[in-house]
Amino acid sequence: MDNAITNEVSQREMMKIIGLFRQNSFRGEYASFKRGETQDHYQVILTDEKSGVKGLFKVDLEAGSIEFQHVVMD
């Protein structure tokens, strides 16, 4: 088996990410989850339920941090 990290985000990882967003008072619709550069880093696109703004966020599950990257325009 190859040692490369898979790009797919498991359902368990998604639930951890959603939990982290909720802990930080983020609510909305998740458009995508992608694995980042390393094991516990992810890129998530979320549309905020209050403002309707869609943003790209960098998530680090190990550190428990969420970092806004930029607004996503459709």
Residue pairs with C-beta under 8 A, 6 or more apart in sequence:
5 35
5 39
6 35
7 34
7 35
8 35
9 17
9 33
9 34
9 35
9 42
13 33
13 42
13 61
14 30
14 33
16 61
17 33
17 42
17 44
17 59
17 61
18 30
20 59
20 61
20 64
20 66
21 27
21 44
21 46
21 59
21 66
24 66
26 46
26 48
26 66
27 48
27 49
27 50
28 46
28 47
28 48
28 49
29 46
29 47
29 49
30 44
30 45
30 46
31 45
31 46
31 47
31 54
32 43
32 44
32 45
33 42
33 43
33 44
34 42
34 43
34 44
35 41
35 42
35 43
36 42
36 43
36 58
36 59
39 62
40 60
40 61
40 62
40 63
41 58
41 59
41 60
41 61
42 58
42 59
42 61
43 56
43 57
43 58
43 59
43 69
44 56
44 57
44 59
45 54
45 55
45 56
45 57
45 72
46 54
46 55
46 57
47 53
47 54
47 55
48 54
48 55
53 71
54 71
54 72
54 73
54 74
55 68
55 69
55 70
55 71
55 72
56 68
56 69
56 70
56 71
56 72
57 66
57 67
57 68
57 69
58 66
58 67
58 69
59 65
59 66
59 67
60 66
60 67
